[in-house]
């Protein structure tokens, strides 16, 4: 289900940017844009700027996407002989060991499939970031009591915005383009094919460096980037260069790029081509030449299950938090419904008893109603206590859901008062039973794990294995 309100936060060397976008009948539109300049990149200064932007927007983000800069990551475009996610992940583990200059335990990685081919091959964009970089984001947001749900890449946001722009303007040409997104102190070069990012690089040239004195250095870096891009035989040839900026220097740069590379150059102003809600609060005076392309793109075009560089621990914490919130909401709604029904019944009884003597009926009503209210209160307190399910059976079920192999199914789940748990079911693979046993033994929620039996039998679909596992629930 699409979230009604999406918030996107970007932290650069010079600015903190926040956008809120809301879903409506005609799609998403921006309802708030805020930009704060920062003098240094210390966590305290950035946290203060984030807090001020949230205060200015009068909206506390509940579905927050953070943008990590392209220059803080390592990006590889790979062509792999598979389209199966499990096989791709195995191949990427090997590629990470070969191409990334950090130990695997010190990085966080994710990927998106940018193209699939009839011969079974797939093009994959692999992104890795050092844990120190990711930890900086979580520390900053923890300081303002906000939790991110997605940590995406600036290049992905830029490609998303361009794809959104092509779709909304009807310019759905099948071509490869070079997007040049110019910010205060950096320029992102993002090569896109069919709306997907296939290659990117970050240059240390901001809008103020793109002048007659320094333009040669910028053009030299673009030459190097295009040469590297073309060395990858799988990449399509670039047909156009697209400048993404609202700066008045765009015309000067466009002429230089056209002469240097003999390619048509198009200038697009993201501020003028992004849907802004008519009631939006936008501080255009503070924006200036600051780029908002990446955060606009993620706010308007991000879909579920795309690239996310958040650590697994953060994702599980967010999922559990959402699960508990939904369960509490459902329980509260159920209680409210019961109370409404009970209240309606009491009202009906009360009206009928008005025909009795006034004082006797009043005294007769007060006692039962008081007792029933007290009983209802006790029931609500009991339900509330049951909803406080930390270290309870919900944790056990959630843990089993996460570690149970897809080839296994349970038909017996029995947890007695002593904490003895019996699991009985069927598995397509004998090895998966012992793998499941190993995962239970490693879990902090289970101990004394024992496979009571595992016996094979033939069915119409093939050989399966019946099993029974016993253990005790409870932390060591």
N, C-alpha and C positions, 0 to 999 in steps of 0.2 A: 504494500500500500504506500502511495506517495505521501511524504510528509507535507503538511500544510505550510509550515514555515521552515525555511532552510537558512542557516547562517553560515557565512564563510569568512574566515580570518586569515590574513596574510601578514607575515612579519618579514620585512626586508631590512637592509642595513640602515635605511634612513626613515622608514615610515612603518606604521602599523595601520592596516586597513581592515574595515569590517563592513560586510554587506548582509542585509536581510532580504530574502526573496520569498514571496508568498504565491501559493498556487490559486488560480482562479479559473473561471469558465473558459477563458481564452489562453490558458497556460500560465506560466510563472512570470512575475514581474517584480522588479526591485522596489522595496518599500523603505529602505534606509541605506545610505552610503555615508561612511565616516572615515576620515583620514587624520591621523595624528603623526606629526613629525617627531622623531626621537633623536637625541644628541649622541647617545651611545647605545650599545647593544647589550647592556647588563640586564639580567632578569628582572631586577627591581624597576628599572625605568620602563621596560616593555610591559610588565604587569600593570603598572600604573596607567600606561596609555590604553591598554585593553580595558581596564576597569572604567576609565573615563568614556571610552567609546560605547561600552555597554550601557552606562548611565545616560549618555546622550540619546541613545536609541530607545531607551525605556523598554527594552526587550531583553530578557535573560535567555541566551541561546540554550535550547534543549536538544537541538539536532545540529551540531556544529561540525563543519568541515574545516580543517586547517590546511594551509598551502605550504609545502616545503619547497624551498628554492631549488631550481635546477642545478645551480652551482654547488649545492650541498649534497649532491647525490652522484652515483655512477649509473649511467644508463647504457644498456646494450640492446641493439636490435638483432634478433637471432631468427634464423630459419631452421625449424626443427621438423624431423620426419614423423610427426604424430600430431593428432588433434585431441587426444585423450588427456584430460587434466592431470590424472595421476602419473601418466608416462611423461608428460611435459615437466611436472615438478621434479621427477627423478633426473631428467636431463638437465634441468636448471641447477640442481644441486652440484652436478659435475661442472657445469659452466661457471658457477660461482667460485668453486675451488680453483679453476684454471685462470679466471679473468679478474677476480676481485682481490685487491691486495690487503685484505683483512681476514683474520680468522672468522669462521662462520658464526661462532658464538658472539662476535662483536658487531654483527650487522643485522639489519632487518631488511627483508626483501619482499617484493611482490611483483606481479606481472599482469599484463593484459594481452590477449590475443588480438592482434590488429588485422589479420587476414587469414582466411582458410582457402585451401586450394583443392581441386578435384583429385590431385595425385596423393592426397593424404598429408601433405605438408602444411605447416602453419607458421606464420610470422608472429613473433612474440617480442614485446617490449619489456625487458627486464630492468627493474629499478632497485637499487640497493642504497641504503643509508647507514651510516655508523650510528650505533646506539646512543652515543653522546649527543648527536644532533637531535634525535627523536626525544631523548630525555629532557632536553632543554624546553621543548614545546610542552611536555606534560608538567614540568615544574612550574612554568609560567602560568599555565591554565589552572593548576591546583591552587596557586596563590590567589586567584580570583574566583575560586570555587566553581569552575566550569569544566565539564568533561567533554573532550572531543569524541566524535563517533567515527570520523574518517580523517586520515592524514594522507593527502593526495599530492601530486607533483604539479608544479607550475606549468610545465609543458602540456600536461593533460588538460589543465584548465584552459590554456590558450587554444588548443585544438578543439576543445568543446565549444568555446565561444565562436570560433570560425565556422564550425559545423552548424551551430545554431543560426548564425548569420546567413549562411548559404541557404538553409532550409526556409527561413522566414522571408528572405528576399527572392526566393525562387531561382537562385543561381546554383543549380545542382550539376555543375560541370564535373566530368570524370577526368581529373588531372592531379598531378603532384605539384604542390606549391611550397614555397619557402615563406613562412610567417616570421616577420621581424618585429618583435614586440619590444618597444623601447620604454624603459623605466628611468628612474632618477639616476642610478649609478650602474645599472646593468642592462644588457640587451639580450633577450632570449631568442635564439634562432631555432625555430621548430619546423621541421619538414613534415608535411602532411600528405597522405594519399587517401582518397575516398573519405576524408574527414577524420582519419586516424593518425596519431603521431607515429612516425616511423624512425625518426632520428632527431636529436636536439643537442644544443650546446649553449652555454652561457658565456657572454663576452663582458669584460669589465669596461664597457663603454656606456655611459649614461647619456641622457639628452644633452647635457651641457658639454660633453666631449665631442659631440657630432657637429663640429665646426670646420672651417677651412683649414685650421692648423692641425687638427688631429684626425681628420677624415681618412687620410691615407693609412694610418694604423688600423682603423676600423675596417677598411676595405681589404687590407691584407689578411686580417683574421677571417673575414667572410670567405676569401679565396681559399684559405686553409680548410675551413669548414666544408665548403663545397667539394674540395678535392677528396677529403676524407669520406664524405657522403657518397661520392661517385665510385670510390674504391670498393664499396660494398656492391657487388654485382646484382644483388637482389633488389636494390632500390630503384624506383622508376625515375626517369629524367625530369628535372624541375622545369615547368613550363612558365611559371610566373613568380614574381616576388610581391608579397603583400605587406605593406607597412601598417602596423597597428599602433596608432598614436593620435593624440589630439593636439600635438605640438605644432606650432607655426613653422618649425624647421623641417617639417615633413617634405615640403616641395623641394627644398635644397637637397635633401638626402635622396629623394626619388630620382632626381636628375643624375646625381652621381652614380647611383646603382644601375640606372638604365645604360649609361655610357660604359660603365665598367664591365657589366656582365651581359650586355646585349639581350636583356630579357625585359618583357613588359613589366612595369611596376604599378601597382594599385595602392592607393592610400585609403584606409578605412579608419574612421574615428569611432572607437568602441563606445564612448560616452553618448554619441549621437545615434547609435544603432543598437542600443540595448533598451528593452521595454522598461520604462520607469513608471511606477504607479502614480496616478494623478495626486494622491495624498501623501506621496513619499517625502521623507525628510532627507534632503541631499545637500551637503555642504560643498557646493561647487567651488566656492572661493578657496577652500583649503586643498582642493584636488590639484589644481594647476596642471602640470604635465605628468603627474604621477599616473602610472599604468594601473588600471583596474581590470584588465582583460582576463587574467587568470581567475580572479574571484567571481567576476560576472559569469564566466564559462562554467565554473563548478556550481554556482547557484542556479543557473538556468538549464544546465545539461547533464549533471551527474545522475547516474542511475544506480540502483542497488547492485551490490556484489561487484563493484569495479575496484580499481587499484586502491589499496589501503596499507599504509606503512605503519599503522599502529601495532605495537607488540601484541602477541596473542593474549598475554595476561590482561592488557587493557580492554581488548575486545570481549573476553569472557566476562570481565567485570561489568562492562556495559550491557552485555546480553542478560546477565543475571539480574542487574538492576532493573532493566526493562521488564523482565519476566515477573519479578516481585511486584513491580508497580502495577502491571496489568492484572495480576492475581488479586492484589489488594483492591483495585478498582472494581473488579468483578464481584468480589466478596461484599464490598460496601454497597454496590448496586443491588445485590440480592437481598441484603439486610433491609435496605430502604424499601424495596418492593414488598417484603414481608410486613414491615411496619405499616405501610400504606394500607395493605389488605386488612391487617388486624385493626388499624384505626377506623377503617370504613365499617367493619363489623361492630366495633364498639359504638360508633355513632348511630348505627341502626338500632342497636339494643337500647341505647340511651333515649332515642326518640320514642320507642314503644313504651318504655317504662315511665315516661312523663304522664301517662294516663293514671298511674298509681298516685297514692298520696305523695305530696311534694316532699315532705321531710323524710318519710320512710324510703322513698325512691332515692333521695340524695344520699342518705346514709348507706343504703344498699349498694349504691354505685361506687362510692368512694373507696370502700374496703376492697372489693374485687379489682377495681381498676388499679389501685395502689399496689396490690399484690402482683397483678399481671405486669405492671410497669417494672416492678422490682425483678420479677422473673425474666422479663425481656432484657432488662439491663444486665442481669447475670449472664444471660445467653450471649449478649453482645460482647461482654467482657471475655467470655469463654472463647467466642469466635475470634476476637482480637488477639487473645493469647495464642490461639491456633495459627493465626496468620503470621505470628512472629516465628517464622520457620527456619531461622538460622540454626545450623547444626541439627536439623530435623530430617524427617523422611524426604522432604522436597530436595534437600541437598543430595540425598542418596539417589533419588530418581534422576536428578539432573546429571549426577556423576555417571550413572549407568548409561544414560542417553548419549553422553559424549564419547564413552569408550567402547560401547557395544559395536562390534563389526557389523557391517551391513548384511553379511552373509548369514548372520545368526538371528533367530527369533526366540522370544520367551513366551511360554504358555503357562508357567507357574512362577509367581512372585509372592513369597510368603515371609513376612517379617513378624516374629513373635515378640512378646513383651520383654523377653530377655535380650533382645537384639540379635537373635539368630536369624540369619537370612538364607532362604533356600531359593535358588534359581534353577529352573528346569526348562529345557527347550530343545530346539533343533538347529543344526548347523550344516551348511553345505560343505564345509571343509573341516577336517579333524584338527588341522593346525590352528585354525581360528579359535578353537576352544581353549587351547593352551596359551595362545596369545592373549585371549581375554582374561585367563587366570593370572597371567603375568601382570597385566595392567591393573587388575584388582589388588594384587599384592603390593604394587607400587603406590596405590592410592592411600591417602591418609584416612579415608573413611572406612576402610575394610581391613580386617585382620583374620588370621587363621583360615585362609582361603584353601579349599580342598575340592578337587574334582572327584565326586563319589563314583561316577561311572561315565563312560563315553562309548556307546555301542553303535556300530554301523548297521544300517538296514537299507534295503532296496525299495524304492517307490517308483511310480510311473514316470516321474521326472528324473530319476537317477538315484544315485547313492547319497544318503544323508546320514548324519550321526546324531543320535539322541544323547543328551547329556544332563547331568545334574551336578550343580556346584553349591557347596555350602560355605558360609563364612559368618563372621560376626561384624555387626555394624558398630562403629565407634572408633574414635581416634586413639592412637597408641598413647 
